[in-house]
Amino acid sequence: MTGRTGAQRGAVLPSPVVMLSILAVALAAVAFFATRGEEPTEREITTAGQEQTPEPSASDSTPSAEETTEPPEPEKTEEPVERGEVGVVVFNNTSVAGLAGTVHAEVAEIGWNAVAADNWYGTIPGTTVYYPEGLKDAGQLLALDLGIQRVVPAVGNMSTTDLTVILTGALD
């Protein structure tokens, strides 16, 4: 007699296709919740040929005194930066001898008021133009002239009147 003497128990494992389907649904749910954000903002876009004019209402029939006497005020723009009027101090924070002097000469050649060149002792994350209060536009222009990506407000014992350039490597 061949028969079973005891009850055999075992677990049935789902097929790989079912397991992958469950995993895909779980990942899709995570991606949905992770990437959903604010409601999209709607904008009305008109092309040049579709210029819309508002329909006049009863209140629009007589212009107010303000509309007839005051022209719209033009937008205020900041004065352009005059390179020769802004001082620049260049510091070398590398082991390359004379790098600050080379960049100092380049700054002067571009037209900036090159004030001084020296060594900097400390840790700087990357070549940086530091600007004192009120000289942010000048700092950004100097960074553009020299190909420097990092522009931040001056800190600590940096100049409060001149831009400060700290080099952590040769300029490209």
C-alpha positions in Angstrom: 0.0 0.0 0.0 1.3 3.2 -1.0 -0.5 5.9 0.5 0.1 8.9 2.6 0.3 8.4 6.1 0.3 12.0 7.2 -1.1 15.3 6.0 1.5 17.3 4.1 1.4 20.9 4.3 3.2 23.4 2.1 3.0 27.0 0.9 2.2 28.0 -2.6 4.4 30.8 -3.8 2.9 33.2 -6.3 4.4 33.2 -9.7 7.0 35.8 -10.7 4.5 37.6 -12.9 2.1 38.2 -10.0 5.0 39.4 -7.7 6.2 41.8 -10.4 2.7 43.1 -10.9 2.3 43.8 -7.2 5.7 45.5 -7.1 4.9 47.7 -10.1 1.6 48.8 -8.5 3.4 49.6 -5.2 6.1 51.6 -7.0 3.5 53.5 -9.1 1.6 54.4 -5.9 4.9 55.7 -4.3 5.8 57.7 -7.4 2.3 59.2 -7.5 2.5 60.5 -3.9 6.1 61.6 -4.2 5.6 63.6 -7.4 2.2 65.2 -6.8 2.4 68.8 -5.9 0.3 71.9 -6.0 -2.5 72.2 -8.5 -1.3 73.5 -11.8 -1.9 77.1 -12.4 -3.9 78.0 -15.5 -3.0 80.9 -17.7 -4.8 82.4 -20.6 -2.6 82.7 -23.6 -3.4 84.9 -26.5 -1.5 85.2 -29.7 -0.6 88.4 -31.4 -3.6 88.1 -33.8 -6.0 87.4 -30.9 -5.6 90.6 -28.8 -8.5 90.8 -26.5 -10.1 94.1 -25.6 -12.3 94.2 -22.6 -15.9 95.1 -23.2 -16.8 98.5 -21.8 -19.0 98.7 -18.8 -21.1 101.5 -17.5 -18.4 102.6 -15.1 -15.9 102.8 -17.9 -17.8 105.5 -19.9 -16.2 108.4 -18.0 -12.6 108.4 -17.2 -11.5 109.5 -13.7 -9.3 112.5 -13.2 -6.5 110.2 -12.2 -6.6 108.4 -15.6 -6.6 111.6 -17.6 -3.9 113.6 -15.9 -1.3 111.0 -14.7 0.7 109.1 -17.3 1.9 105.7 -16.1 5.1 105.9 -14.1 8.0 104.3 -15.9 9.7 101.3 -14.2 12.8 102.3 -12.2 16.0 100.6 -13.4 19.2 100.5 -11.5 22.2 102.4 -12.8 24.6 100.3 -14.8 27.8 99.2 -13.0 30.9 101.3 -13.8 33.7 98.9 -13.5 36.4 101.5 -12.9 34.5 102.8 -9.9 34.3 99.5 -8.0 37.4 98.2 -6.2 38.4 94.6 -6.4 40.7 92.7 -4.0 42.0 89.3 -5.2 43.1 86.5 -2.9 44.9 83.3 -3.7 43.7 80.3 -1.7 45.7 77.7 -3.7 49.3 76.4 -3.8 49.8 78.1 -7.2 52.3 80.9 -6.7 51.3 84.2 -8.2 47.8 83.3 -9.1 46.2 86.2 -7.3 48.7 88.6 -9.1 47.8 87.1 -12.5 44.0 87.5 -11.9 44.6 90.9 -10.4 46.2 92.0 -13.7 43.3 90.5 -15.6 40.8 92.4 -13.4 42.6 95.7 -14.1 42.8 94.9 -17.9 39.0 94.3 -18.0 38.5 97.8 -16.5 37.9 97.1 -12.8 39.6 99.1 -10.1 42.1 96.4 -9.0 43.0 97.4 -5.5 45.2 94.6 -4.2 46.3 90.9 -4.5 47.3 88.7 -1.6 47.0 85.2 -0.1 43.9 84.0 1.7 44.2 81.5 4.6 41.0 79.5 5.3 38.6 77.1 3.7 36.6 78.3 0.7 34.3 75.8 -1.1 35.1 77.2 -4.6 36.4 80.2 -6.4 34.0 83.0 -5.2 33.2 86.6 -5.7 32.1 88.2 -2.4 30.2 91.5 -2.5 29.5 94.0 0.3 26.1 95.4 0.8 24.9 97.4 -2.2 27.3 95.9 -4.7 25.5 92.7 -5.6 25.1 93.8 -9.3 28.8 94.6 -9.5 29.7 91.3 -7.9 27.6 89.4 -10.5 29.2 91.4 -13.4 32.7 90.7 -12.1 31.9 87.0 -11.8 30.5 87.1 -15.4 33.7 88.9 -16.6 36.0 86.3 -14.9 33.8 83.2 -15.5 33.2 82.6 -11.8 30.0 80.7 -10.9 29.8 81.5 -7.2 28.7 84.9 -6.0 27.8 85.5 -2.4 27.5 88.3 0.2 30.8 89.3 2.0 31.3 87.7 5.4 33.5 88.1 8.4 36.6 90.3 7.9 36.1 90.8 4.2 36.0 94.3 2.7 32.9 96.4 3.2 33.7 98.7 0.3 35.3 96.5 -2.4 34.5 93.2 -4.1 36.6 90.3 -2.8 37.6 87.4 -5.2 39.0 84.3 -3.5 40.6 81.8 -5.9 40.5 78.1 -5.2 41.9 77.2 -8.6 43.0 78.7 -11.9 40.2 80.4 -13.9 39.2 78.8 -17.1 
